[in-house]
C-alpha cells in the first residue's frame, strides 16, 4: 500500500470506529457490525495480516466496492428504522 493509502486507511478506520462505538451505545448492533466489517476492510495491519496468512489480498477496486456497498446498507438501515426521537 502507498503512504497516502495507509494514512487514509487509519483515518477512516478511526472515524468508522468512533461511529461503531456510538452505534453500540445506542443499541444499533447490526449497524455496529457492518461498521466493524468496514473497519476490517480498511485498517492497514489487517491488510498485512491477510497478505501474510493467505498469500494474497483483495485488490483496491474490490475493497472500495465492498466498503461502498456496506455503507449503502448501513445508511439504509439507519433511514428505514421507525423514528423514535422526541423531536419528531
N, C-alpha and C positions, 0 to 999 in steps of 0.2 A: 504494500500500500504506500501511497505517496504521503508526504508530510502533511499536505492540506487535507487529504482523506482521513488521516489519523486524527488530526485535530478536530475535524468535523464529526468524526465518529464519537469522540469523547464528549464533545459539546452536546450533540443530540442525545447521546446516552444519558448524560446528566439531566437534561431537560425532561426527557421521557421518564426518567427515574423519579424525578420530583412529581410529575403528573401521576405516575403509577402509585406513589405513596399517598397522594391526595385521593385517588380513587379507592384505595383500601380503607382509608379513614372514613370515607362517605359510604362505604358498603357496596361499591360497584366492583365486585370481584372479577367479573368477566372482562370488564374494561381494563382492569389492572393486569389480568393475564395476557390480554392482547398487547398491552404496552410492554410487558416483560418479554414477549417474543420479539417485539421490535427492538428492544434493548439488546437482546442476544444477537440479533442480526447486525447491529451497528457498532457494538463495542469492539475495539481493536484486539484485545487479548483473546477474545473468543475466536476471532479470525485466525490468529496464530495457532491456537489450540486445535481447531478443526483441521488446519493445514498439516500440523504435525501428526495428529491422530489418524486422519483418514487419507492423507496424502494429496488431497485436492480440496478446493473450496468453490463456493458459488461465485460466478462472475459478477461484476458490478451491476450490470443491467438486471440480472435476475434478483439480486438483493434489493435494488431500488424498486423493482416492480412488486416484490413481496411486501416491502415496507409501505408502499403506496396503497396496495390492496388492504393491508391490515389497518392503515389509517382511515380508509374509507369505511371499513367495518366498524372501527372504533367510533367514528363520528355518527354513523347510522345508529349504533346502539345508544349513543347519548341523546340523539334527537328523537328517537322513537319511544323513549320512556314517557310515561304519563307525568305531567308537571305536578309536582307536589309542593312547590315553593309557596310561601305565604304572600309573595309579591305578585302572583298570577291573578 
